[in-house]
Amino acid sequence: MDYSRKISERQWNLPDKGELESRREETYIDDIVQKDHIERRLLENLNGIHTVFDGGAGSGRFSILLAKQGCRVTHFDISRPMIDKARELAEREGVSDRIAFVEGALEDLSAYPDRAFDLVISFDAPVSYTWPDQDRVIGELVRIARKRIMLSVSSRLGSLPYLANPIQKLQFILDEQADDPFVRRCVNSREQMIDSFRFDRRRADKLMADGLMGGEEEIAEYERGGAPWCITYTFMPDELKAILTGFGVKNIRLSGPGAYARTVPREILVRIMNDPQQKADFLDFCYRFDSNPYVCGMGKDNLFAMGEI
């Protein structure tokens, strides 16, 4: 087992992960925008879809949505706390009988035959955490898809601005008083992050060139018994399209959820999100803007792709 998988298993199996992930749309504006975009894509493309594989399904945001639409869903995740939370939410929504919960890693999908599912989805970048096997994992996801595939992976162009803006996440915190540990860390360390910041050209050049976030430091922290963030491979838009094309996917469409929202100051975003009509109008416009292929690489964190088998 390589370090990417071991680190991912430890990170996503932290006891509070299921609960925290299930509340992201109550906590972070960028999650609201991204998940709204994906939900629209899904609901627009369910014709002929009866069975779904949700790889890296987390706390069930999209497994439950699809089960409510009448699909039979295989909810596949590396994290037991995530699966437990997803099962709880599915029971609450009355759809647990349409969802099969499976614990496993995307690096091994050998249990599933070719073309096993009408639709295969994998959102919020679990494919990016399988480095150096990300291309092979995409191929396996395509292999088990019969009609359609939808993925979101970490975006290289979308991630690079973080290297010049250590407080970027603060822009998307909906409630600065939230008890989420990451919110508290961001709010409490804001001035320190600004004062200690120095732009590192070499780091930016490296990420632009090789697409890799993390490595030796994360491995060392893991060996010390810690739970570092996952080693992450970030994709360029043309790269992701070429990989999918190489595995036979057709009619590929790319988008960049969050491209529009990242241009708006936090004070305005919070005001929009707290007004139901403004929120609905804003999310409608974000969906149109972020679907434009010219901005697909500048989505907030993720690059979205969908195509036909």
C-alpha positions in Angstrom: 0.0 0.0 0.0 1.5 3.4 -1.0 1.6 6.5 1.2 -1.2 8.3 -0.6 -3.7 5.6 0.3 -2.4 5.2 3.8 -2.5 9.0 4.5 -6.0 9.2 2.9 -7.3 6.4 5.1 -6.0 8.0 8.2 -7.2 11.5 7.3 -10.7 10.5 6.3 -11.2 8.1 9.2 -10.7 10.7 11.9 -13.8 10.3 14.2 -15.3 13.7 13.4 -15.0 13.6 9.6 -18.5 12.3 8.9 -20.2 14.9 10.9 -18.0 17.8 9.7 -18.4 16.8 6.1 -22.2 16.6 6.3 -22.3 20.2 7.5 -20.1 21.8 4.9 -22.9 23.6 3.1 -23.9 25.1 6.4 -20.3 26.3 6.9 -18.6 27.2 3.6 -20.0 29.3 0.7 -17.7 27.6 -1.8 -19.2 24.3 -0.9 -22.7 25.7 -1.5 -21.7 26.9 -5.0 -19.8 23.7 -5.9 -22.5 21.3 -4.7 -25.3 23.3 -6.3 -23.4 23.1 -9.6 -22.9 19.4 -9.4 -26.5 18.8 -8.3 -27.8 20.6 -11.4 -25.5 18.6 -13.7 -26.8 15.4 -12.2 -30.5 16.3 -12.3 -30.1 17.4 -16.0 -28.5 14.1 -17.0 -30.5 11.3 -15.4 -32.3 10.1 -18.5 -31.8 6.3 -18.8 -29.9 6.2 -15.4 -31.1 3.5 -13.0 -27.9 2.4 -11.3 -25.1 4.6 -9.9 -21.6 4.1 -8.4 -20.6 7.0 -6.2 -16.9 6.7 -5.6 -15.6 8.6 -2.6 -19.2 9.3 -1.6 -18.5 10.8 1.8 -21.4 11.6 4.0 -23.9 10.9 1.2 -24.7 14.3 -0.3 -25.2 12.9 -3.8 -25.9 9.3 -3.0 -29.0 10.4 -1.1 -30.0 12.9 -3.8 -29.9 10.2 -6.5 -31.7 7.6 -4.3 -34.5 10.2 -3.9 -34.7 10.3 -7.7 -35.3 6.5 -7.8 -31.7 5.4 -8.6 -30.1 2.4 -6.9 -26.8 3.7 -5.6 -23.6 2.0 -4.5 -22.1 4.4 -1.9 -18.3 3.6 -1.9 -15.9 5.3 0.5 -12.6 4.7 2.3 -14.0 6.1 5.6 -16.1 4.3 8.1 -17.1 7.5 9.9 -18.3 8.9 6.6 -20.3 5.7 5.7 -21.8 5.7 9.2 -23.0 9.3 8.8 -24.3 8.7 5.3 -26.2 5.7 6.5 -27.8 7.8 9.3 -28.8 10.5 6.8 -30.1 8.0 4.3 -32.3 6.4 7.0 -33.6 9.9 8.0 -34.5 10.6 4.4 -36.1 7.2 3.9 -33.9 6.0 1.1 -31.5 3.6 2.8 -33.2 0.7 1.0 -31.9 2.1 -2.3 -28.3 2.5 -1.2 -25.6 -0.2 -0.7 -22.8 1.1 1.5 -19.4 -0.3 0.7 -16.1 0.5 2.4 -13.1 0.5 0.1 -10.5 2.5 -1.8 -10.7 3.8 -5.3 -7.4 2.2 -6.1 -9.1 -1.2 -6.1 -12.4 -1.5 -8.0 -11.7 -5.1 -9.1 -14.9 -6.3 -7.4 -17.0 -4.6 -10.1 -17.3 -6.0 -13.7 -17.1 -3.9 -16.8 -20.1 -1.6 -17.4 -21.6 -2.4 -14.1 -23.3 0.9 -13.5 -25.3 3.3 -15.7 -23.7 6.3 -14.2 -20.3 6.5 -12.3 -19.6 9.7 -10.2 -16.8 10.8 -8.0 -16.9 14.3 -6.6 -14.9 16.6 -4.4 -11.6 15.2 -5.7 -11.1 11.7 -4.2 -9.4 10.8 -7.5 -6.7 13.4 -6.8 -5.9 11.7 -3.5 -4.9 8.5 -5.3 -1.6 9.8 -6.6 0.5 8.4 -8.4 -2.3 6.1 -9.6 -4.8 8.9 -10.6 -4.8 8.0 -14.3 -5.4 4.3 -13.7 -8.2 5.1 -11.2 -9.9 7.2 -13.8 -9.6 4.4 -16.2 -11.2 2.0 -13.7 -14.1 4.4 -13.1 -14.6 4.6 -16.9 -14.4 0.8 -17.1 -17.3 0.2 -14.7 -19.5 2.9 -16.3 -22.1 1.9 -18.9 -23.6 5.2 -20.1 -22.1 8.2 -18.4 -19.3 9.4 -16.1 -19.0 12.6 -14.0 -15.9 13.5 -12.0 -14.5 16.4 -10.1 -10.8 16.5 -9.4 -8.5 19.0 -7.8 -7.8 21.9 -10.3 -4.2 23.0 -10.7 -5.1 26.5 -12.0 -7.7 26.8 -9.3 -5.3 25.8 -6.6 -2.4 28.0 -7.6 -4.0 31.2 -6.2 -3.8 29.7 -2.7 0.0 30.1 -2.9 -0.4 33.9 -3.1 -3.3 34.2 -0.7 -3.0 32.2 2.6 -6.3 33.6 3.9 -8.4 32.8 0.8 -10.6 30.3 2.7 -11.8 33.1 4.9 -13.6 34.6 1.9 -16.0 31.6 1.9 -16.8 31.2 5.6 -20.5 31.7 6.0 -20.4 32.2 9.8 -17.2 33.2 11.5 -18.7 32.1 14.8 -19.2 28.5 13.6 -17.7 25.8 15.9 -16.1 24.0 13.0 -12.4 23.5 14.0 -11.1 24.7 10.6 -13.2 27.8 10.8 -11.8 28.6 14.2 -8.3 28.0 13.0 -8.8 30.3 10.0 -10.4 33.1 12.0 -7.9 33.0 14.9 -4.8 32.8 12.8 -5.7 35.4 10.2 -3.3 38.1 11.2 -0.5 35.6 11.8 -0.9 34.1 8.3 -0.8 37.6 6.8 2.3 38.7 8.8 4.2 35.6 8.2 3.4 35.3 4.5 6.1 35.5 1.8 5.4 34.6 -1.8 7.5 31.5 -2.7 8.1 31.6 -6.5 9.8 28.2 -6.5 6.8 26.6 -4.8 4.4 28.1 -7.4 6.6 27.1 -10.3 6.8 23.6 -9.0 3.0 23.2 -8.6 2.5 24.7 -12.0 5.0 22.2 -13.5 4.2 18.9 -11.7 0.7 19.4 -10.3 1.6 17.8 -6.9 0.7 19.2 -3.5 2.3 17.4 -0.7 4.9 14.7 -0.4 7.8 14.2 1.9 6.5 16.4 4.7 3.1 14.6 4.8 4.9 11.2 4.7 7.0 12.2 7.7 4.0 13.5 9.6 2.2 10.2 8.9 5.2 8.2 10.2 5.1 10.3 13.4 1.5 9.2 13.9 -0.2 12.3 12.7 -3.1 12.7 10.2 -1.8 15.1 7.5 -3.8 16.3 4.6 -3.8 14.0 1.7 -1.1 14.1 -1.0 -3.0 15.7 -3.8 -2.5 15.6 -7.6 -4.0 18.6 -9.4 -5.1 18.4 -13.0 -5.0 20.8 -15.9 -8.2 21.0 -18.0 -6.7 19.7 -21.2 -4.9 17.0 -19.3 -8.1 15.6 -17.7 -9.9 15.8 -21.1 -7.1 13.9 -22.7 -7.1 11.1 -20.1 -10.9 10.6 -20.4 -10.6 10.7 -24.2 -7.9 8.1 -24.0 -10.2 5.7 -22.1 -12.9 6.2 -24.8 -15.1 8.8 -23.1 -17.0 11.0 -25.7 -18.8 14.3 -25.6 -16.7 15.6 -22.7 -17.8 18.8 -21.0 -15.7 20.6 -18.5 -16.6 23.3 -16.0 -15.1 25.1 -13.0 -17.5 25.4 -10.1 -16.6 28.5 -8.0 -14.9 30.5 -10.8 -17.4 33.4 -10.5 -17.8 33.3 -6.7 -14.1 33.6 -6.1 -14.2 37.1 -7.5 -16.7 38.3 -4.9 -15.7 39.7 -1.4 -16.8 37.7 1.6 -19.0 40.6 2.9 -21.0 40.5 -0.3 -21.1 36.7 -0.5 -22.5 36.4 3.0 -25.2 39.0 2.3 -26.2 37.1 -0.9 -26.3 33.8 0.9 -28.5 35.2 3.6 -31.2 36.5 1.2 -33.1 33.5 -0.4 -33.9 35.4 -3.6 -30.4 36.8 -4.1 -29.0 33.3 -3.3 -31.2 31.6 -5.9 -30.3 34.2 -8.6 -26.6 34.1 -7.7 -26.4 30.3 -7.9 -28.3 30.3 -11.2 -25.8 32.8 -12.6 -22.8 31.0 -11.2 -23.9 27.8 -12.9 -24.0 29.5 -16.3 -20.7 31.4 -15.8 -18.8 28.4 -14.3 -20.0 26.2 -17.2 -18.2 28.3 -19.7 -15.2 26.4 -21.0 -13.0 29.5 -20.9 -13.1 29.6 -17.1 -13.2 25.9 -16.3 -9.7 25.8 -15.0 -10.3 28.6 -12.5 -13.0 26.9 -10.4 -12.4 27.4 -6.7 -10.8 24.0 -5.9 -12.3 21.5 -8.3 -12.4 20.9 -12.0 -15.6 19.1 -13.2 -15.9 16.8 -16.2 -18.7 14.7 -17.6 -18.9 12.5 -20.7 -20.6 9.6 -22.4 -19.4 6.1 -22.6 
